[in-house]
Amino acid sequence: MAKIRHGFYLPHADPVLPLVDAFVAARRPTDPLLCLRPAAIAAAARRFVEAFPGDVLYAVKCNPEPRVLRALWAGGVRHFDCASLAEVKLVRAQLPGAAVHFMHPVKARPAIAEAFDRWGVTDFALDSAEELAKILQETVPVGLVGDPPALGLFVRLALPKGGAVLDLSGKFGAPPDEVVQLLRTARPHAARLGVTFHVGSQCLDPPAYARALALAAQVIAAAEVPVEIVDVGGGFPVSYPEMTPPPLGAFLEAIARGAENMPRGTRLWAEPGRALVAGGGSVIAHVQLRRGSALYVNDGVYGNLSDAGTLGFRFPARRIRLGESEDAPAEICDFTLFGPTCDSADAMNGPFRLPADMREGDWIELGQLGAYGACLASRFNGFGSAQMIEVGDPPMLPTP
């Protein structure tokens, strides 16, 4: 039977890998401990791949840890959205059979050339005539005539500011009239031509995808050239405390409605990141001092908890205290966390819900950190050392 621990749903644990509490009891870590749940990542990937009516490209920036990439592969992901040459190399090294797509709209010329010439990458995103020229100049030999195009060219469409938790409308994307012209210009050079967009990170509004697809359909119709692929980007959400998004099915239904306006035979792509890996990671932090409702811990915004700082993300939290059972109900209070650096900005307001009698020496497990956790960590102030282990515990929050 599944059980409830500290208010969170827990399905059966993996009996092979160690469990978090047992590892903490045995090792008593004094540096932050990253807990990776490969079974949870593989399960989330499998669920998305089986449900999405097209190709699923994992957004590597979300968590580039090699063990994460291998868990995603085990879950059926075969396509990877890379934003840098380093990510291209990483995926090629870890998963030689993977399809790699260079989907950053602005790239350095040497990165384009090496990705194409050495690593066999042929799909590139763009949102300007200048970027299209760079791609063509760095991939097509001068004077080459007669050979069929090999490139996949994907024009990023700018969207109006939406209701996502993290709006992404300000930096990338061309307005509709420019996308029309870019599609026309790119068409003779493309074996695959596509339109891509991003509704924003942690999008809680399924109709946002339908609206974006409607705009993409208008642009494609106006361009009057064949477009084979529409990439709906990422933004698929996960649960956080007091933030339960609609189920994945609601987003896929909205995408299906929006895709009805596309030309017949148009292939859909998606670039999920957070939705595949967030539940697959957690961080164990050690309490070094309590001052009222503030807990000073050994991880913070310059470490694995960046999103808990300025962005104000709240993560599920639970205490680990050695020698005492946590099964009995305890009074729960709101706490602020302060990280280990000397910077006063190293603060996480939360609030984080924890037992009222928290004290120095306790550990705190913070969940949903498989996405944008360790990959954002720095070595500021000499902190940042962390051990990573694979554990058999399920995610701290259920999948919506």
Secondary structure, 3 states (H helix, E strand, C coil): CCEEECCEEECCCCCCCCCHHHHHHHHCCCCCEEEECHHHHHHHHHHHHHHCCCEEEEEHHHCCCHHHHHHHHHCCCCEEEECCHHHHHHHHHHCCCCEEEECCCCCCHHHHHHHHHCCCCCEEEECCHHHHHHHHHHHCCCCCCCCCCCEEEEEEECCCCCCCCECCCCCCCECHHHHHHHHHHHHHHEEEEEEECCCCECCCCCHHHHHHHHHHHHHHHHHCCCCCEEECCCCCCCCECCECCCCHHHHHHHHHHHHCCCCCCCEEEECCCHHHHHHHEEEEEEEEEEECCEEEECCCCCCCCHHHCCCCCCCCEEEECCCCCCCCCCCEEEEEEECCCCCCCCEEEEEEEEECCCCCCCEEEECCCCCCCHHHCCCHHHCCCCEEEECCCCCCCCCC
